[in-house]
Every structure is written in structure tokens, then in C-alpha cells.
Amino acid sequence: MNLLTRKEFLKASLVVGGAAILSRNRAFAIGQSGSANGDIRIGIIGFNAQGWGHLQNYLPGSRSKLDGAILAAICDVDDKVLARGREAANKAGLKVAEYKDYRKLLESKDVDAVVLAPPNHQHSIITIAALMAGKDVYVEKPLSHNIWEGRQAVEAARKYSKNVAVIGTQNRSSEQIMNAIAALRAGKFGKLKWVTGTCYKPRDSIGLHTGPQPIPEGLDYDLWTGPAPLVPPTRNGPKGTVHYDWHWFWNYGGGDISNQGIHQVDVARWMVGAKGLPKSVMSFGGRFGYRDDAETPNTLVSVMNYDEAPMMFEVRGLGRKKGMRAMDVYRKSSIGVVAQCEHGYINVAENGSAIAYDNDGKKLEAFEGSDNGAHRKNWIKALQSRKVTHGLIEEGHYSIALCHLANISYLTGAEKANAQLADAVASNLVTKEAYWRTLDHLKANEVDLDATKPIVGPLLQVDAQHEMIIHADPVIANAANNSPIRKRTGRAPFVIPDMQQKT
């Protein structure tokens, strides 16, 4: 029998004990932040539209697969959507957990981080719930359906700061925009005069119906509705009675300024250099060219007054002229941002590329670097480093709050004759120029503004500190501050927690 010496015994004990400690630590690390092969385990909540692209990012063999993360769970309130996700995962060789209720997914210890892409009215409440559950969060734009709940999401990210929280306004990862803004701040093109964002995107009628419409079989409508009032759908367009066209109803969306437009609003505010909310906001517009079930405007011009420079945003859902699908172009793009300086302007395109032109439209400089395609990669880097450098939740809050303020001005407005609208914008040269361009656009679409009068919103003063609205007319002030787009706390059991409440 071979006996170990004391020295050999101690050495062997250290090796075995050390291995046990390493094994235990690795098991703890896997349980906290990764699968057995070290990948971060991702849950996708809502993947009927934008979320489908996210789902591909975590499937083995996908061309868009992000290194360092793997799909672990899927969640959707619609059985058909859930089945589609299951099929995609199985085809990639994955067996993933399935949920209809996001609250059940958030209880899972086998999910480290979640990607949220449900309808807008669910973004804040699930973001907060996920952070409270100890999950890292990537929430698709926009952060919120209303200003108050967006603030609660910001406060939740602060309170649970050990968790990573990223907003999906992809342009924040564009190096081209960063380099353009650096040139802007350095005064390379002279003083900044104003910034205009545009969302000229074709939006057809969704049809006109009367009364409640059927809920698709296999869809949990109570879960889908979440914090919004539980009312039956009253639409039945090409997308059906529930999906997608919710964008055009105030209970769930905010029109194209909150849909596509939030990307360009975020870039515009970034270029202005504004840190928070503006001093005042005013909007005018309407739903022109057809009558349908939708509520939000398909044409909207909004002015946000900052100390740094005035900022404007324009939404157009009609083509260049009646019967045409092609959209108008403003300074090189239909969907983009223009920062007008003394000696030229910078155009930021939808994909995050940035080019400077002189005032005659001659190219001066194409800024180098990545475009907005780097954003999801930066999310994985944030998960690994535990530090967010692109897509801060608070930035997402302020940008979508601008969209909410613009919509609140519109909602508290009134129908005005065209001459009254002209008088309302006459004092602001930038707004006046946008007014004439909008008027020409509507004429090209054969819109009779005498028959369908535009809605002109009041100029609303903003209490930026308290995120409230001020107006000399108490009726307007009350309507603005009590608007569900300013504050809605939700319905039981989908109540948004007040993260600012002292406990």
C-alpha cells in the first residue's frame, strides 16, 4: 500500500479543494449570467413584429446571430406567434421555454436578460417589472406610452442599477452621427440655427368599421391590453383586429411620431444638444386624405422650443401627390434629420449615416464610422461589461416625452380655418416655412382644408423639472396634464408602480 507523505497529502488536498471551489464559483456564475457554455440566456417578450428580428439574433446558425448570447425563452400573448417562435427555435436546434404571460417568464431563474418588443403601451410596465425581477433589459423604442410611466422606468433603472437597461433607439450607436455632432459642436459649419426631423412614410387607410370587432382565436386579449383600458378592438384593417394598427389608437400608440418618428426625434434632440424637455411645444395637423377607424394624425407638424435652437418634427403619411406611393423628400431624405447651420447643413439618414452639405446642396463631408447597425452588438457588450454607453434609458425617456408633448398639444387643440392656422404660425419663420411646405403637400393630395379643417394645438409651456404642462387657460392646462398621454397609471392588476413614491 502506497502512503502519501504529509507534504504530498496537503498538496493533493489543495488541488482537490481548489477545483471544488472553482467548480462551485463557475456554477454560481452560470446560474447568474449564462448558460453552460457561457452564453447569456435571453428571453424575448413580444416578437410579432420588431421582436422577430431580435429573436434571430439569438438563434444558432442565424446570419444575424450575436456572439455571447443564446435564446432561452420566448413569450407572446398570441398562440400563433408563439408557435412561430417555437418552430424557429426548434429548427435551430434549441428547445426553449414558452410563456404567454411575461410575469411568469420573469420568475424564471433560467433567463438572465430580456428583450422587450411588445406594443408601446406595455414597454414601461414590463421594463420596470423585469428590473425588479433582477433581469437585464433591452426595451424597444419607444420607452413609454405616456410621460409619467416613462419617468417611472427611468427611476427603476436608477434604483436597480446593478441591472443593465438599454433603450432601442439604434442611432445612439452610430459613430457617423457622433462624429457629425462633434463637428457641429466645434462650429465647423457655423452656428446651429435649427434642427428638423422628418417622417415621410406611406400610411394607407386601415378601413372604416362600426362597433366591436372579433378578437383573434388564441390571443389573450386581457394580457395584450395590459395597463390600457380593457375595451374591445374597433378596427379590422389589413393587419386584423388587434395587431400593428394599434399604432394609430391613443390607448396603445401615438401615431408615427411615436412609432418611426421617435428615432429621428431622438437624433434631432441629440443634435440640438438639449439635455431634457423644451420650454414649450406646439403642434398642428390632422388625418387627411381618407376616413378610417384610426385616431392619430397622419400629418403633424410640431415645434419644440429649446434655448440651444428650435427643433421641429414633421409627419406625413400621404404620398407626394394623390395616388402616388413615393414620398416627399426634404434635404436629401424622406425619413431623416437636418441640422441647419450658417454655412451648410448635416443630413442624418434613417440608417444613421451622416453627410454635410453646403447651402446649395453640394456635399462637403461624409462622416466615417459605424451606422446604427452596431446597436444590438453594443447591447451584448453592455451585458458583458455591465456598463451602458449607448442607449441610456433616460435619453430614451426625454426623446419620447417630446413626442408625447407634441401629441398632447394636438389633442388639446381645436379645428381652425386655414387662415387661423397661418396666423398661429406667422411669428416663427421656421414654423412658417414648414407650414407652407405642408400646405403644398396637402394640395398635391387634393385635400380640401375648408372641408377637413386642420387641428391647431395651443402653445404649451413645459415645467421640465416636474414634467408638467403650464397654460394660462386652466381648461387647457387641466386637459393637458390629465391626458392619458401625460399620465396613466394602468388598471388592476397591470398597475405601473410609482418608483418615486417614498417608502
C-alpha positions in Angstrom: 0.0 0.0 0.0 1.4 3.4 -1.0 1.1 6.0 1.7 1.2 9.7 1.0 3.7 11.9 2.9 2.2 14.8 4.8 3.6 17.2 2.1 2.0 15.2 -0.7 -1.3 14.9 1.2 -1.5 18.7 1.7 -0.7 19.4 -2.0 -3.4 16.9 -3.1 -5.9 18.5 -0.7 -5.2 22.0 -2.1 -5.7 20.8 -5.7 -9.0 19.0 -5.0 -10.3 21.8 -2.8 -9.3 24.4 -5.3 -11.1 22.5 -8.0 -14.2 22.2 -5.9 -14.2 26.0 -5.2 -13.7 26.8 -8.9 -16.5 24.4 -9.9 -18.8 26.0 -7.3 -18.0 29.5 -8.5 -18.5 28.6 -12.1 -21.8 27.0 -11.3 -22.8 30.2 -9.5 -21.7 32.3 -12.4 -23.7 30.2 -14.9 -26.8 30.4 -12.7 -26.4 34.2 -12.6 -25.4 35.2 -16.0 -25.1 32.5 -18.6 -25.7 29.0 -20.0 -23.4 26.1 -19.6 -21.2 27.3 -22.5 -21.0 30.8 -21.0 -23.7 32.4 -23.2 -26.0 34.9 -21.7 -29.6 33.5 -21.7 -32.1 35.7 -23.4 -35.8 35.8 -23.2 -37.8 37.6 -25.9 -41.1 39.1 -24.9 -43.3 40.1 -27.8 -42.0 39.1 -31.3 -44.7 39.5 -33.8 -43.0 42.5 -35.5 -39.7 44.1 -34.4 -39.1 41.3 -31.9 -38.9 38.7 -34.7 -35.6 40.3 -35.9 -34.4 40.2 -32.3 -35.2 36.6 -32.0 -33.0 35.8 -35.0 -30.1 37.4 -33.1 -30.0 34.6 -30.6 -30.6 31.5 -32.8 -27.6 29.3 -33.7 -26.8 29.4 -37.4 -28.6 32.7 -38.0 -26.8 35.2 -40.1 -27.6 37.9 -37.6 -26.6 35.8 -34.5 -24.9 37.8 -31.8 -21.9 36.2 -30.2 -22.2 35.7 -26.4 -25.9 35.2 -26.1 -28.4 32.4 -26.7 -32.2 32.2 -26.8 -33.6 30.6 -23.7 -37.3 31.6 -23.6 -40.0 33.2 -25.7 -43.2 34.9 -24.7 -46.1 36.2 -26.6 -49.8 36.6 -25.9 -50.8 35.1 -29.3 -50.6 31.3 -29.7 -49.9 31.6 -33.4 -46.9 33.9 -32.8 -45.7 31.7 -30.0 -45.9 28.7 -32.3 -43.9 30.5 -34.9 -41.1 31.3 -32.4 -41.1 27.6 -31.2 -40.7 26.4 -34.8 -37.8 28.8 -35.4 -36.1 27.7 -32.2 -36.6 24.0 -32.9 -35.2 24.4 -36.4 -32.1 26.0 -35.0 -31.7 23.0 -32.6 -33.0 24.8 -29.5 -35.7 23.8 -27.1 -36.8 27.0 -25.3 -39.2 27.7 -22.5 -42.5 29.2 -23.7 -44.8 31.7 -21.9 -47.9 33.7 -22.7 -47.6 35.8 -19.5 -44.4 37.9 -19.2 -44.7 37.8 -15.4 -44.2 34.0 -15.5 -41.1 34.4 -17.7 -39.6 37.0 -15.3 -39.9 34.5 -12.5 -37.5 32.1 -14.3 -34.0 31.6 -13.0 -33.0 30.3 -16.4 -33.2 33.7 -18.0 -30.6 36.3 -17.5 -31.8 39.2 -19.7 -34.9 40.1 -21.6 -35.5 41.8 -24.9 -38.9 43.6 -25.0 -40.8 44.3 -28.2 -44.5 44.2 -27.3 -46.8 47.1 -28.3 -45.8 50.5 -26.9 -48.3 50.5 -24.1 -46.5 47.6 -22.5 -42.9 48.9 -22.7 -42.6 50.7 -19.4 -44.5 48.3 -17.2 -42.5 45.3 -18.4 -39.3 47.2 -18.2 -40.0 48.0 -14.6 -41.1 44.5 -13.7 -38.0 43.0 -15.4 -35.7 45.3 -13.5 -37.4 44.4 -10.2 -37.1 40.7 -11.1 -33.3 41.2 -11.4 -33.2 40.9 -15.2 -31.1 43.0 -17.6 -33.4 44.8 -20.2 -33.3 45.8 -23.8 -36.6 47.6 -24.5 -37.5 48.5 -28.0 -38.4 52.1 -28.8 -40.4 54.0 -27.5 -39.7 53.7 -23.8 -43.3 54.7 -22.9 -46.8 55.3 -23.8 -47.0 58.4 -21.6 -44.6 60.8 -19.9 -45.3 59.6 -16.3 -44.7 55.9 -16.8 -41.5 56.7 -18.7 -40.3 58.6 -15.7 -41.0 55.5 -13.5 -39.0 53.4 -15.9 -36.1 55.8 -15.5 -36.3 55.7 -11.7 -36.5 51.9 -11.8 -33.3 51.8 -13.8 -31.7 54.0 -11.2 -32.9 52.0 -8.3 -31.9 48.7 -9.8 -28.7 50.0 -11.2 -26.9 46.6 -10.9 -29.1 45.6 -13.9 -28.3 46.7 -17.4 -31.1 48.7 -19.1 -30.8 49.8 -22.7 -33.3 51.6 -25.0 -33.5 50.5 -28.6 -33.1 53.9 -30.3 -30.3 52.5 -32.5 -28.9 55.7 -33.8 -27.3 56.2 -30.4 -24.7 53.6 -31.6 -23.9 55.4 -34.9 -20.3 56.6 -34.9 -21.2 58.6 -38.0 -23.7 60.7 -36.0 -21.3 61.0 -33.1 -18.6 62.4 -35.5 -21.2 64.7 -37.1 -22.2 66.1 -33.8 -18.6 66.6 -32.8 -18.2 68.7 -35.9 -21.4 70.6 -35.1 -20.3 71.4 -31.6 -16.9 72.6 -32.9 -18.7 75.1 -35.1 -17.3 73.6 -38.3 -20.3 74.8 -40.3 -21.1 77.9 -38.3 -23.7 78.5 -35.7 -26.6 76.0 -35.4 -29.8 77.7 -36.5 -32.4 75.0 -36.2 -33.0 71.2 -36.5 -35.8 69.5 -38.3 -36.7 65.8 -38.2 -39.0 64.2 -40.8 -41.0 61.0 -41.0 -42.5 60.9 -44.5 -43.7 57.3 -44.6 -46.7 56.0 -46.6 -49.6 55.0 -44.4 -52.7 53.7 -46.1 -56.3 53.8 -44.7 -57.0 50.9 -42.3 -60.6 50.9 -43.3 -63.8 52.1 -41.7 -66.0 49.8 -39.5 -68.6 50.2 -36.9 -68.7 48.6 -33.5 -66.6 46.0 -31.7 -64.5 43.6 -33.9 -63.6 39.9 -33.1 -60.5 39.1 -31.1 -58.3 36.5 -32.9 -58.6 33.0 -31.6 -55.7 32.0 -29.3 -54.9 35.6 -28.3 -55.1 36.5 -24.6 -56.7 40.0 -25.1 -56.6 40.8 -21.4 -52.8 40.3 -21.3 -52.4 42.1 -24.6 -54.3 45.1 -23.2 -52.2 45.2 -20.0 -52.3 48.7 -18.4 -54.6 50.2 -21.1 -58.4 50.4 -20.6 -59.9 47.0 -21.5 -62.1 47.8 -24.4 -62.9 45.7 -27.5 -61.0 46.4 -30.7 -62.8 48.6 -33.1 -60.6 48.2 -36.2 -60.3 45.5 -38.8 -57.7 46.5 -41.3 -55.2 44.6 -43.4 -53.3 43.6 -40.1 -56.5 42.3 -38.5 -58.4 43.5 -35.4 -55.5 43.7 -32.9 -52.0 43.6 -34.4 -50.0 46.5 -35.7 -52.8 49.0 -36.4 -52.8 49.7 -32.6 -50.2 52.3 -33.5 -52.9 54.6 -34.7 -55.0 54.5 -31.5 -54.4 56.7 -28.4 -54.9 53.8 -25.9 -51.9 52.0 -27.3 -49.8 54.1 -29.6 -49.1 57.7 -30.6 -49.1 57.8 -34.4 -46.0 57.9 -36.5 -44.2 60.5 -34.4 -44.1 57.8 -31.6 -43.6 54.9 -34.0 -41.0 55.6 -36.7 -40.5 59.2 -35.6 -39.0 58.6 -32.2 -35.8 57.5 -33.9 -35.5 60.9 -35.7 -36.8 62.9 -32.7 -34.0 61.3 -30.6 -31.3 62.2 -33.2 -32.7 65.8 -33.5 -32.7 66.4 -29.8 -29.1 65.0 -29.6 -28.0 67.4 -32.4 -29.7 70.3 -30.7 -27.7 69.4 -27.6 -30.7 69.6 -25.3 -30.5 67.6 -22.1 -34.1 67.5 -21.2 -37.5 68.8 -22.1 -38.1 72.0 -24.1 -39.6 75.3 -22.8 -42.7 74.9 -25.0 -44.3 72.8 -27.6 -46.9 73.4 -30.3 -48.4 71.1 -32.9 -50.9 71.3 -35.8 -52.1 68.7 -38.3 -54.9 66.2 -38.9 -55.9 62.9 -40.5 -56.3 63.8 -44.2 -56.9 62.1 -47.5 -59.3 59.4 -46.2 -61.7 58.5 -43.4 -61.0 55.4 -41.4 -61.0 53.9 -37.9 -57.7 55.4 -36.9 -57.5 58.2 -34.4 -53.9 59.6 -34.6 -52.9 62.2 -37.2 -51.3 61.2 -40.5 -50.0 64.7 -40.9 -48.4 66.5 -38.0 -46.0 69.5 -37.6 -44.6 70.0 -34.1 -42.3 72.8 -32.8 -40.2 72.3 -29.7 -38.5 75.4 -28.4 -35.2 74.9 -26.7 -32.7 77.5 -25.6 -30.0 76.0 -27.8 -32.0 76.1 -31.0 -35.6 75.5 -32.2 -36.4 71.9 -33.1 -39.2 70.8 -35.4 -40.7 67.5 -36.4 -42.9 66.6 -39.4 -45.0 63.6 -40.0 -46.5 62.8 -43.4 -48.4 59.7 -44.3 -49.6 60.7 -47.7 -47.5 60.4 -50.9 -46.1 63.2 -53.0 -49.4 63.7 -54.7 -52.8 61.9 -54.7 -52.4 58.3 -55.9 -48.6 58.2 -55.6 -46.7 55.9 -53.2 -43.4 57.8 -53.5 -42.9 60.2 -50.6 -41.7 63.8 -50.5 -38.0 64.4 -49.9 -36.7 67.1 -47.6 -33.0 68.0 -47.9 -31.9 64.6 -49.3 -34.2 62.2 -47.3 -37.8 61.3 -46.5 -37.0 59.9 -43.1 -34.1 61.8 -41.5 -32.8 64.7 -39.6 -31.5 68.1 -40.9 -29.3 70.3 -38.7 -29.2 73.7 -40.4 -26.1 75.8 -39.7 -24.9 79.1 -41.0 -22.7 77.7 -43.7 -24.5 74.4 -44.5 -26.4 71.6 -43.1 -25.9 68.0 -41.9 -28.3 65.3 -43.1 -28.7 62.2 -41.0 -30.4 59.3 -42.8 -32.7 56.7 -41.4 -29.8 54.1 -41.1 -27.7 56.5 -39.1 -25.3 57.7 -41.8 -24.4 61.4 -41.8 -23.3 63.7 -44.6 -22.7 67.5 -44.5 -23.7 69.8 -47.4 -23.3 73.4 -48.2 -26.4 75.6 -48.5 -26.6 74.9 -52.3 -26.7 71.1 -51.6 -23.1 70.3 -52.6 -21.5 67.5 -50.5 -18.9 68.8 -48.1 -18.1 65.7 -45.9 -19.3 62.2 -45.4 -18.7 61.2 -41.8 -17.0 58.0 -41.1 -17.7 55.1 -38.7 -20.4 52.6 -38.0 -24.0 53.3 -38.6 -26.9 52.2 -36.3 -26.4 48.5 -37.1 -24.0 48.4 -34.2 -26.6 49.0 -31.5 -27.6 45.3 -30.7 -23.9 44.4 -30.6 -23.4 47.2 -28.1 -26.2 45.7 -26.0 -24.3 42.4 -25.7 -21.1 44.4 -24.8 -23.1 46.2 -22.1 -24.2 42.9 -20.7 -20.7 41.6 -20.6 -19.0 44.8 -19.3 -22.0 45.8 -17.0 -21.8 49.3 -18.3 -24.2 51.1 -20.7 -22.5 53.6 -23.1 -25.1 53.6 -25.9 -28.9 53.8 -25.4 -29.3 55.2 -21.9 -32.8 54.8 -20.6 -33.1 58.4 -19.5 -32.2 59.7 -23.0 -35.0 57.5 -24.4 -37.4 58.9 -21.9 -36.7 62.6 -22.8 -37.0 61.9 -26.5 -40.3 60.0 -26.4 -41.6 62.6 -23.9 -41.1 65.2 -26.7 -43.4 63.0 -28.9 -45.9 62.8 -26.1 -45.9 66.6 -25.6 -46.4 67.2 -29.3 -49.4 64.8 -29.3 -50.8 66.5 -26.2 -50.7 69.9 -27.9 -52.6 68.3 -30.8 -55.1 66.6 -28.6 -55.9 69.8 -26.7 -56.2 71.7 -29.9 -59.2 72.6 -32.0 -60.3 72.7 -35.6 -59.3 76.0 -37.2 -59.8 77.6 -40.6 -56.6 77.7 -42.7 -56.3 81.4 -42.2 -56.3 81.0 -38.5 -53.6 78.4 -38.7 -51.5 80.7 -40.9 -51.9 83.4 -38.2 -50.8 80.9 -35.5 -47.5 80.1 -37.1 -46.7 83.5 -38.6 -44.5 84.6 -35.7 -42.0 81.8 -36.2 -40.1 81.8 -39.5 -39.0 78.2 -39.3 -42.6 77.1 -38.5 -44.0 79.3 -41.2 -41.8 77.7 -43.8 -42.9 74.2 -42.6 -46.5 75.4 -42.8 -46.2 76.4 -46.5 -44.5 73.1 -47.4 -47.2 71.2 -45.6 -49.9 73.2 -47.3 -48.3 72.4 -50.7 -48.1 68.8 -49.8 -51.8 68.6 -48.9 -52.8 70.5 -52.0 -50.9 67.9 -54.1 -53.0 65.3 -52.4 -56.2 67.2 -53.2 -57.1 67.8 -49.6 -59.7 70.4 -49.1 -58.8 72.2 -45.9 -62.1 74.1 -45.9 -63.9 70.7 -45.7 -61.4 69.0 -43.4 -60.0 71.7 -41.1 -56.6 71.2 -39.5 -56.4 70.9 -35.7 -54.2 73.6 -34.2 -52.8 72.9 -30.8 -52.1 75.5 -28.2 -48.5 76.6 -27.4 -47.9 74.6 -24.2 -45.3 75.8 -21.7 -43.4 73.0 -20.0 -42.4 72.6 -16.4 -39.4 70.5 -17.2 -38.5 69.8 -13.6 -41.9 68.3 -12.7 -42.7 67.1 -16.3 -46.0 69.0 -16.2 -47.7 71.4 -18.5 -48.5 75.1 -17.9 -51.0 77.2 -19.7 -52.8 80.4 -18.9 -56.2 78.9 -19.7 -56.9 76.4 -16.8 -59.2 74.3 -19.0 -56.3 73.7 -21.4 -53.8 73.1 -18.6 -56.1 70.6 -16.9 -56.8 68.8 -20.2 -53.1 68.6 -21.0 -52.0 67.4 -17.6 -54.9 64.9 -17.2 -54.3 63.5 -20.7 -53.5 59.7 -20.6 -50.6 60.6 -22.8 -49.2 62.7 -19.9 -50.1 60.3 -17.2 -51.8 56.9 -17.0 -51.1 54.5 -14.1 -52.8 51.5 -15.5 -55.6 49.1 -14.5 -55.5 46.3 -12.0 -53.6 44.1 -12.0 -51.5 45.9 -14.6 -50.7 49.0 -12.5 -47.4 50.8 -13.1 -45.6 51.2 -9.8 -44.7 54.7 -8.6 -41.0 54.4 -8.3 -40.7 57.9 -6.9 -43.0 57.2 -4.0 -41.3 57.4 -0.6 -41.3 54.1 1.3 
